[in-house]
Amino acid sequence: MSQADLAAAVDVTRQTINAVERERYEPSIELAFKLAAYFDCRIEDLFDPELNGVGTDRDD
């Protein structure tokens, strides 16, 4: 699936999807719900900082 395909499915721009993937943009609650529904998962599965290594003890 391309970023453009996903963007069309959740009614945002491809640039928005790219920014979310690169963690340069935090999606709105509405977009988070749309993405979770699209992927048939929980929002936490997509955006849980602990599961994604954000906020852990590491030197950035």
C-alpha positions, -999 to +999 in steps of 0.1 A: +000+000+000+013+035-008+011+065+014-013+080-012-036+049-009-037+052+028-042+090+027-072+085+004-087+059+026-086+081+057-092+114+039-059+132+045-030+142+023-001+119+015+021+145+032+001+141+064+007+103+063+044+109+056+047+133+086+029+108+109+052+080+098+083+101+104+069+112+138+070+148+127+032+153+132+009+140+159-024+130+144-057+143+157-078+120+177-101+117+147-073+107+124-059+083+150-093+066+151-095+064+113-061+049+111-069+023+138-102+014+121-084+011+087-058-013+102-083-030+124-063-024+156-063-002+187-049+033+186-024+022+213-011-004+188-002+024+164+009+051+187+020+037+221+053+054+229+066+026+250+060+000+222+076+023+197+107+031+217+098+067+224+102+079+259+125+051+269+159+056+285+181+062+256+204+090+246+190+109+216 
